[in-house]
Amino acid sequence: MASLKAIRKRISTVKSTQKITRAMKMVAGARLNRAQQRITEMRPYALKTQEMLSEITSRVQAAVQEGAEQAEGVDPTELLHPLLALRQEKRVLLVVLTSDRGLCGAFNSNINRAAEREYKQRVGEGQEVRVAVIGRKGRDYLQRRDVPVDYMPGVWDKLGYETSKHVGEKILTPFLENEVDAIYLVYNEFKSAMSQRVTTERLLPVPPVADSDGLDSGEFLFEPSRTALLEHLAPLYVDISILRALYESQASELGARMTAMDSATKNATEMIDKLTLEYNKARQAAITKELMEIIGGSEAIKD
């Protein structure tokens, strides 16, 4: 059995750790409320923007295809906005969103394993895959597995629309220069403080609407023009989608950290109870031993 001094020291250490985990839980909970409100407000706007652009893209593609059939030698994709160009996916860019810090349960490990699986699967299919990473945990994980990454630091320090535009400019450059054929976002979608879902979502080209085959392109009117509308809407969709993914990831991280710190605090409480019981037993044994020694000495004097 450990000495009383060692047990007291261990109890003090666990109590200090418990104070830290409790404080981290409270901080994460306070920040989660704001992040949850932000993603709740952002999500409908981002989804509606994607839905609108997908519908417009499907109608424009139908109209362009119909016009191209009447004009020999015209490539339909050349009449679309560059961000909407459809190409066979031979070269792909994966944008992986992780956190800069740990102590958030399986948040980072889940997203890292999903990104690694996606990378290996596409490489196995013969695709050329590039990886851009936001967050130090993802960078460190993939670099240890010899995956070449393009790291984008400082994103979580000043999270906002301007940051998403900066990220968008970086990842759009290879797409506009025909260096990649598609861009995918790999991130944790926020469900609740207890639940986050790893999502792999195609950012570009814009996925068409489900019933695009039944669209009547003649019913769609563009004001001021198709080109002007797409020039504004396509970059806006990219920036909003990236911002939504960043907000989803941040809220998921805070929820995972709050849950992990809550479990750590409860575990510390249980450990303190066990150590206290062990300490009391050891103290009782020490007192009993001292009493036996006193009684033994007293009996020896009488003899």
Residue, then its C-alpha position, 0 to 999 in steps of 0.5 A: m500500500a502506498s504511503l500516506k504522503a504519496i496518496r495525499k500528493r496524488i489526491s492534490t494532483v488530481k484535484s488540480t487537474q479537475k479544476i483545469t478540466r472543469a474550467m475548460k468545460m465551462v469555457a468551451g460551453a460558453r463559446l459553444n453557445r455563440a458558435q451554435q447560434r452562428i452556425t444555426e443562422m448561417r446554415p440555411y443561408a449557405l444551403k439556399t445559396q447552394e440550392m439556387l446556384s445548383e438550379i441556375t447551373s443546371r438550367v444554364q447547362a441545359a440551355v448552353q448544351e442546346g445552343a451548342e448542338q446548333a453551333e458546331g465546334v462550340d464547347p458548352t463548358e466554355l460558355l459557363h462561368p469558370l467555377l462551374a466547369l465540369r471536368q472528369e475527376k483525374r486531379v482532386l484537391l481535398v481541403v481538410l478542416t481540423s483544430d489547432r489544439g487537442l483535448c477534444g475527444a475523438f474530434n481530430s482523430n475521426i476527421n484525420r482517419a476519414a481524410e486519410r481513407e479518402y486520400k488512399q482510395r482516390v490514389g488507389e483509383g489512379q487520381e492525382v490528389r492534393v491535400a490542403v489542411i486547416g489546423r495543426k492536428g491534421r497537418d501533423y497527422l498527415q505529414r507523419r503518414d508521408v502525405p504531402v500537404d499544403y498547410m494554411p495557418g492562422v485560420w482559426d485565430k480570426l474566423g470570419y467572412e474575410t478569412s473564408k474569402h482568403v481561404g477561397e482564393k487559395i484553394l480556387t487558384p488551382f481549379l481556375e488554372n486547370e490544375v485540379d478538376a474538383i475540390y472536396l471539403v472534409y470536415n465535421e458537421f455539427k449535430s449537437a454537443m454530443s454528436q458530430r458527423v464527418t462529412t466529405e462534400r464536393l465544393l466544386p464543380v457545383p453539384p446539380v439539382a436532383d431533377s435537373d433532367g426535367l428542367d425547362s431552361g426556357e422558363f428561366l429569366f436572367e437579370p441583368s444577364r446570365t454572365a453577370l449573375l454567375e460572376h457574382l453568385a459563383p464566388l459568393y457560393v464558394d466563400i459562403s460554403i467555406l465559411r459554413a464548413l469552418y463554422e460547422s467545424q468550430a462548433s463541432e470542436l467546441g462540442a467535442r471539447m466540452t463533452a471530453m472535459d465533462s467526462a474528464t471532470k467526472n473521472a477525476t471525481e471518481m478517482i478522488d473518491k477512490l484515493t480518499l477511501e484508500y487514504n482513509k484505509a491507510r491512515q486507519a491502518a497506520i493508527t491501528k499499528e501505532l496503537m498496537e505498538i503502544i499496547g505492546g510496549s505497555e505490556a512489556i513494561k508491566d512484565 
